[in-house]
Amino acid sequence: MIETLANRYTYVLLFVLLGIGLYMVIANENLVKKLIGVSLFQSAIFLFFISMAYVDGGSSPIVPADGRVASPLPQVIVLTAIVVGIALTAVGLALVIRIYSEYGTLREDTLREVRVDE
């Protein structure tokens, strides 16, 4: 089992990042920390797609050497997802700035109390 994990270290890293990101989204009350958790979660998904696309001994699909080629589709999907993730993070940070300027706090529980009082 240890040898299998040593050969698949990217999957171990994937699940560690996934767990940390999910924990940060669920357990933290601070909105900025939640956005960091979402970014870690996205990075884990990107790592998953790239790890699944790896072909041992594969070559570029432009000039195949012996017929074993790596599919370029996962890389294209990950590049698109990175752009979407950056846009999501930018919009999230803009919302956090607006929430802080309006309410003066970034804690979710405090925001709920303020919203109930209004």
Backbone as a chain_set.jsonl record, in Angstrom:
{"seq": "MIETLANRYTYVLLFVLLGIGLYMVIANENLVKKLIGVSLFQSAIFLFFISMAYVDGGSSPIVPADGRVASPLPQVIVLTAIVVGIALTAVGLALVIRIYSEYGTLREDTLREVRVDE", "coords": {"N": [[0.82, -1.19, 0.0], [1.93, 1.264, 0.791], [3.83, 1.572, -1.186], [2.214, 1.896, -3.432], [0.99, 4.35, -2.814], [3.269, 5.936, -2.844], [3.889, 5.898, -5.534], [1.732, 7.219, -6.555], [1.717, 9.938, -5.723], [0.643, 12.388, -6.453], [-2.08, 12.072, -6.249], [-2.402, 11.78, -3.517], [-1.603, 14.331, -2.675], [-3.616, 15.729, -3.979], [-5.968, 14.933, -2.551], [-5.318, 15.892, -0.027], [-5.188, 18.697, -0.456], [-7.83, 19.05, -1.319], [-9.272, 18.316, 0.987], [-8.333, 20.235, 2.868], [-9.184, 22.616, 1.629], [-11.997, 22.239, 1.562], [-12.505, 22.049, 4.317], [-11.767, 24.633, 5.116], [-13.725, 26.174, 3.845], [-16.059, 25.294, 5.102], [-15.593, 25.458, 7.938], [-14.57, 28.005, 8.68], [-15.403, 31.306, 9.715], [-14.725, 33.695, 8.63], [-14.962, 35.613, 5.708], [-12.942, 36.065, 3.792], [-11.157, 33.997, 4.305], [-12.796, 31.894, 3.593], [-12.915, 32.307, 0.815], [-10.245, 31.785, 0.178], [-10.206, 29.079, 0.796], [-11.958, 28.119, -1.184], [-10.386, 28.623, -3.414], [-8.229, 26.874, -2.941], [-9.613, 24.455, -3.097], [-10.383, 24.538, -5.797], [-7.837, 24.405, -6.957], [-7.114, 21.817, -6.26], [-8.916, 20.351, -7.794], [-8.017, 21.065, -10.352], [-5.486, 19.856, -10.29], [-6.311, 17.211, -10.161], [-7.512, 16.812, -12.734], [-5.257, 17.214, -14.395], [-3.574, 15.173, -13.463], [-5.037, 12.909, -14.169], [-4.834, 13.047, -16.896], [-2.289, 12.36, -17.557], [-0.077, 10.454, -19.493], [1.902, 7.704, -19.476], [4.943, 7.701, -21.007], [3.893, 8.945, -23.192], [3.545, 11.172, -26.016], [3.609, 14.45, -27.531], [0.549, 15.54, -29.027], [0.838, 16.771, -31.442], [3.075, 15.984, -33.024], [3.156, 12.855, -33.167], [5.147, 10.26, -31.767], [5.234, 7.383, -31.452], [2.635, 6.569, -31.544], [1.454, 6.625, -29.028], [-0.135, 9.053, -27.495], [-0.703, 12.01, -25.56], [-3.785, 13.275, -24.509], [-4.898, 16.486, -25.422], [-7.144, 17.692, -24.419], [-7.811, 17.666, -21.527], [-5.921, 19.56, -20.577], [-6.752, 21.875, -21.876], [-9.275, 22.199, -20.762], [-8.564, 22.644, -18.078], [-7.091, 25.038, -18.323], [-9.13, 26.777, -19.121], [-10.748, 26.567, -16.856], [-9.061, 27.695, -14.946], [-9.046, 30.387, -15.715], [-11.753, 30.994, -15.291], [-11.822, 30.508, -12.533], [-10.114, 32.533, -11.565], [-11.616, 34.772, -12.257], [-13.882, 34.293, -10.673], [-12.741, 34.467, -8.106], [-11.937, 37.159, -8.149], [-14.416, 38.504, -8.345], [-15.564, 37.583, -5.968], [-13.792, 38.72, -4.07], [-14.293, 41.413, -4.576], [-16.951, 41.564, -3.732], [-16.554, 40.981, -1.018], [-15.088, 43.228, -0.202], [-17.02, 45.187, -0.592], [-19.003, 44.309, 1.234], [-17.576, 44.612, 3.618], [-17.182, 47.38, 3.648], [-19.784, 48.213, 3.928], [-20.86, 46.94, 6.262], [-18.777, 46.693, 8.096], [-17.521, 44.416, 9.042], [-16.218, 41.076, 8.56], [-16.98, 38.657, 9.437], [-19.081, 35.88, 9.331], [-21.111, 35.107, 11.161], [-21.525, 37.47, 12.615], [-22.426, 39.118, 10.571], [-24.88, 37.906, 10.011], [-26.281, 38.47, 12.359], [-26.384, 41.278, 12.214], [-27.889, 41.631, 9.897], [-30.357, 40.556, 10.704], [-31.154, 42.389, 12.612], [-31.751, 44.591, 11.052]], "CA": [[0.0, 0.0, 0.0], [2.82, 2.424, 0.847], [4.452, 1.7, -2.505], [1.198, 2.451, -4.325], [0.867, 5.773, -2.503], [4.487, 6.618, -3.275], [3.805, 6.061, -6.984], [0.594, 8.103, -6.856], [1.805, 11.042, -4.769], [-0.213, 13.508, -6.859], [-3.42, 11.823, -5.723], [-2.345, 12.09, -2.094], [-1.613, 15.794, -2.612], [-4.946, 16.14, -4.406], [-6.936, 14.763, -1.474], [-4.947, 16.791, 1.064], [-5.669, 20.027, -0.848], [-9.287, 19.002, -1.331], [-9.73, 18.315, 2.377], [-8.048, 21.532, 3.486], [-10.077, 23.607, 1.033], [-13.361, 22.0, 2.033], [-12.545, 22.41, 5.729], [-11.73, 26.096, 5.229], [-15.022, 26.715, 3.429], [-17.099, 24.939, 6.071], [-15.306, 25.758, 9.338], [-14.202, 29.386, 8.955], [-16.447, 32.326, 9.689], [-14.213, 34.839, 7.894], [-15.27, 35.475, 4.283], [-11.706, 35.984, 3.012], [-10.654, 32.63, 4.47], [-13.654, 31.035, 2.773], [-12.458, 32.444, -0.574], [-8.98, 31.049, 0.065], [-10.584, 27.664, 0.765], [-12.504, 27.825, -2.511], [-9.243, 28.597, -4.335], [-7.523, 25.605, -2.716], [-10.471, 23.401, -3.637], [-10.242, 24.601, -7.248], [-6.5, 23.913, -7.306], [-7.144, 20.356, -6.146], [-9.624, 19.834, -8.978], [-7.1, 21.216, -11.483], [-4.484, 18.803, -10.149], [-6.968, 15.955, -10.511], [-7.622, 16.717, -14.191], [-3.93, 17.053, -14.991], [-3.069, 13.846, -13.101], [-5.749, 11.908, -14.949], [-4.467, 13.163, -18.305], [-0.911, 11.923, -17.762], [0.121, 9.194, -20.211], [3.294, 7.298, -19.301], [5.608, 7.497, -22.286], [3.138, 9.615, -24.254], [4.189, 12.323, -26.646], [2.737, 15.545, -27.917], [-0.355, 15.122, -30.1], [1.164, 17.467, -32.689], [3.945, 15.093, -33.783], [3.231, 11.617, -32.381], [6.348, 9.477, -32.031], [4.969, 5.955, -31.627], [1.215, 6.295, -31.438], [0.969, 6.934, -27.68], [-0.193, 10.507, -27.36], [-1.487, 12.551, -24.452], [-4.91, 14.073, -24.984], [-4.777, 17.891, -25.016], [-8.416, 18.174, -23.9], [-7.786, 18.048, -20.109], [-5.169, 20.794, -20.395], [-7.606, 22.977, -22.33], [-10.321, 22.369, -19.747], [-7.951, 23.242, -16.895], [-6.794, 26.445, -18.621], [-10.404, 27.502, -19.059], [-11.179, 26.599, -15.461], [-8.211, 28.65, -14.238], [-9.556, 31.722, -16.022], [-13.025, 31.134, -14.57], [-11.493, 30.59, -11.113], [-9.588, 33.87, -11.284], [-12.759, 35.7, -12.314], [-14.687, 34.024, -9.478], [-12.028, 35.03, -6.965], [-11.999, 38.623, -8.245], [-15.776, 38.923, -7.99], [-15.721, 37.314, -4.545], [-13.069, 39.737, -3.313], [-15.026, 42.68, -4.723], [-18.097, 41.472, -2.822], [-16.055, 41.062, 0.354], [-14.763, 44.635, 0.041], [-18.309, 45.91, -0.48], [-19.621, 43.901, 2.497], [-16.829, 45.22, 4.709], [-17.447, 48.817, 3.69], [-21.175, 48.426, 4.344], [-21.16, 46.428, 7.599], [-17.63, 46.832, 8.988], [-17.053, 43.117, 9.527], [-16.158, 39.996, 7.579], [-17.412, 37.416, 10.081], [-20.4, 35.469, 8.85], [-22.091, 35.126, 12.246], [-21.826, 38.87, 12.908], [-23.238, 39.619, 9.457], [-26.236, 37.393, 10.195], [-26.914, 39.248, 13.436], [-26.646, 42.631, 11.719], [-28.977, 41.546, 8.925], [-31.609, 40.309, 11.426], [-31.507, 43.637, 13.291], [-32.219, 45.616, 10.102]], "C": [[0.869, 1.262, 0.0], [3.475, 2.643, -0.51], [3.474, 2.283, -3.517], [1.024, 3.937, -4.084], [2.098, 6.562, -2.931], [4.48, 6.835, -4.785], [2.714, 7.036, -7.39], [0.575, 9.304, -5.91], [0.94, 12.229, -5.171], [-1.64, 13.316, -6.34], [-3.483, 12.095, -4.222], [-2.396, 13.597, -1.898], [-2.985, 16.343, -2.995], [-5.944, 16.049, -3.252], [-6.601, 15.613, -0.255], [-5.445, 18.201, 0.757], [-7.193, 20.096, -0.834], [-9.851, 19.067, 0.082], [-9.499, 19.648, 3.071], [-8.981, 22.601, 2.946], [-11.507, 23.462, 1.512], [-13.518, 22.369, 3.5], [-12.573, 23.93, 5.907], [-13.066, 26.716, 4.847], [-16.084, 26.465, 4.492], [-16.824, 25.526, 7.45], [-15.034, 27.227, 9.63], [-15.393, 30.315, 8.855], [-16.028, 33.54, 8.861], [-14.418, 34.618, 6.391], [-14.025, 35.376, 3.412], [-11.117, 34.578, 3.114], [-11.505, 31.637, 3.696], [-13.249, 31.112, 1.297], [-11.129, 31.731, -0.799], [-9.256, 29.544, 0.007], [-11.15, 27.248, -0.581], [-11.369, 27.75, -3.534], [-8.425, 27.314, -4.173], [-8.309, 24.427, -3.283], [-10.367, 23.36, -5.165], [-8.885, 24.069, -7.693], [-6.433, 22.394, -7.228], [-7.846, 19.732, -7.353], [-8.751, 19.952, -10.223], [-6.037, 20.125, -11.461], [-5.064, 17.443, -10.52], [-7.06, 15.783, -12.026], [-6.268, 16.493, -14.848], [-3.356, 15.67, -14.682], [-3.745, 12.745, -13.913], [-5.324, 11.923, -16.423], [-3.063, 12.648, -18.589], [-0.873, 10.555, -18.447], [1.594, 8.841, -20.103], [3.91, 6.979, -20.659], [4.893, 8.147, -23.457], [3.89, 10.812, -24.801], [3.141, 13.373, -26.971], [1.811, 15.102, -29.053], [-0.06, 15.808, -31.437], [2.008, 16.575, -33.594], [4.079, 13.797, -32.981], [4.436, 10.773, -32.78], [6.01, 8.022, -32.331], [3.489, 5.608, -31.468], [0.633, 6.557, -30.06], [1.015, 8.446, -27.49], [-1.033, 10.876, -26.144], [-2.586, 13.427, -25.035], [-4.743, 15.514, -24.524], [-6.058, 18.435, -24.378], [-8.392, 18.511, -22.401], [-7.009, 19.34, -19.841], [-5.988, 22.007, -20.816], [-8.699, 23.246, -21.301], [-9.757, 23.048, -18.504], [-7.599, 24.704, -17.146], [-8.058, 27.293, -18.58], [-10.886, 27.632, -17.629], [-10.339, 27.557, -14.628], [-8.697, 30.073, -14.477], [-10.876, 31.978, -15.287], [-12.778, 31.264, -13.072], [-10.942, 31.948, -10.72], [-10.716, 34.89, -11.298], [-13.649, 35.521, -11.09], [-14.043, 34.617, -8.23], [-12.087, 36.555, -6.974], [-13.376, 39.148, -7.86], [-16.033, 38.701, -6.502], [-15.005, 38.346, -3.686], [-13.745, 41.096, -3.417], [-16.252, 42.689, -3.812], [-17.677, 41.578, -1.36], [-15.708, 42.506, 0.707], [-16.035, 45.443, 0.233], [-19.016, 45.569, 0.833], [-18.897, 44.557, 3.671], [-17.094, 46.724, 4.798], [-18.865, 49.114, 4.172], [-21.41, 48.066, 5.816], [-19.99, 46.519, 8.574], [-17.111, 45.534, 9.567], [-17.024, 42.117, 8.378], [-16.568, 38.657, 8.18], [-18.857, 37.118, 9.714], [-21.463, 35.522, 9.95], [-22.482, 36.558, 12.63], [-22.695, 39.473, 11.815], [-24.692, 39.137, 9.576], [-26.977, 38.168, 11.279], [-27.266, 40.652, 12.975], [-27.81, 42.623, 10.757], [-30.335, 41.302, 9.611], [-32.089, 41.577, 12.103], [-32.084, 44.678, 12.341], [-33.641, 45.448, 9.738]], "O": [[0.571, 2.219, -0.714], [3.655, 3.785, -0.933], [3.867, 3.08, -4.37], [0.921, 4.711, -5.036], [1.989, 7.72, -3.334], [5.003, 7.839, -5.27], [2.779, 7.619, -8.472], [-0.472, 9.644, -5.358], [0.539, 13.008, -4.306], [-2.326, 14.289, -6.03], [-4.494, 12.582, -3.715], [-3.144, 14.091, -1.054], [-3.458, 17.312, -2.4], [-6.689, 16.998, -3.006], [-7.503, 16.016, 0.479], [-6.058, 18.837, 1.614], [-7.772, 21.087, -0.389], [-10.808, 19.798, 0.337], [-10.375, 20.137, 3.785], [-9.514, 23.405, 3.711], [-12.16, 24.455, 1.833], [-14.537, 22.934, 3.895], [-13.311, 24.45, 6.743], [-13.494, 27.689, 5.468], [-16.917, 27.333, 4.753], [-17.744, 26.05, 8.079], [-15.257, 27.66, 10.761], [-16.277, 30.132, 8.017], [-16.876, 34.326, 8.438], [-14.086, 33.554, 5.867], [-14.04, 34.679, 2.397], [-10.634, 34.031, 2.123], [-10.987, 30.64, 3.193], [-13.242, 30.094, 0.605], [-10.915, 31.137, -1.856], [-8.607, 28.822, -0.75], [-10.861, 26.155, -1.07], [-11.395, 26.9, -4.425], [-7.978, 26.735, -5.163], [-7.734, 23.514, -3.876], [-10.275, 22.285, -5.758], [-8.794, 23.36, -8.695], [-5.766, 21.757, -8.044], [-7.409, 18.702, -7.867], [-8.738, 19.049, -11.059], [-5.724, 19.538, -12.496], [-4.38, 16.618, -11.127], [-6.722, 14.72, -12.548], [-6.145, 15.672, -15.758], [-2.721, 15.059, -15.541], [-3.105, 11.766, -14.299], [-5.446, 10.911, -17.113], [-2.684, 12.512, -19.752], [-1.554, 9.62, -18.027], [2.448, 9.588, -20.58], [3.444, 6.086, -21.367], [5.262, 7.914, -24.608], [4.753, 11.386, -24.137], [1.95, 13.196, -26.714], [2.238, 14.368, -29.945], [-0.654, 15.454, -32.455], [1.709, 16.42, -34.778], [5.016, 13.655, -32.196], [4.717, 10.589, -33.964], [6.447, 7.482, -33.347], [3.15, 4.44, -31.275], [-0.583, 6.7, -29.934], [2.088, 9.033, -27.343], [-1.948, 10.151, -25.755], [-2.344, 14.222, -25.943], [-4.472, 15.75, -23.347], [-6.047, 19.544, -23.846], [-8.911, 19.562, -22.024], [-7.393, 20.126, -18.975], [-5.92, 23.055, -20.174], [-9.009, 24.401, -21.008], [-10.399, 23.931, -17.936], [-7.792, 25.537, -16.26], [-8.046, 28.407, -18.056], [-11.379, 28.687, -17.229], [-10.854, 28.171, -13.694], [-8.752, 30.876, -13.545], [-11.083, 33.056, -14.73], [-13.453, 32.047, -12.404], [-11.269, 32.463, -9.65], [-10.765, 35.775, -10.444], [-14.124, 36.508, -10.527], [-14.73, 35.202, -7.393], [-12.267, 37.176, -5.927], [-13.484, 40.131, -7.127], [-16.651, 39.541, -5.847], [-15.55, 38.799, -2.68], [-13.767, 41.852, -2.446], [-16.557, 43.707, -3.191], [-18.373, 42.199, -0.557], [-16.008, 42.957, 1.813], [-16.112, 46.288, 1.125], [-19.571, 46.458, 1.479], [-19.541, 45.008, 4.619], [-17.215, 47.274, 5.892], [-19.109, 50.165, 4.765], [-22.084, 48.804, 6.534], [-20.204, 46.427, 9.783], [-16.321, 45.561, 10.511], [-17.705, 42.284, 7.366], [-16.51, 37.63, 7.502], [-19.73, 37.984, 9.779], [-22.594, 35.937, 9.696], [-23.646, 36.822, 12.934], [-23.601, 40.255, 12.102], [-25.622, 39.885, 9.274], [-28.159, 38.482, 11.132], [-28.334, 41.164, 13.31], [-28.644, 43.527, 10.797], [-31.356, 41.799, 9.137], [-33.293, 41.827, 12.17], [-32.83, 45.558, 12.772], [-34.174, 46.231, 8.952]]}, "num_chains": 1, "name": "protein.A"}
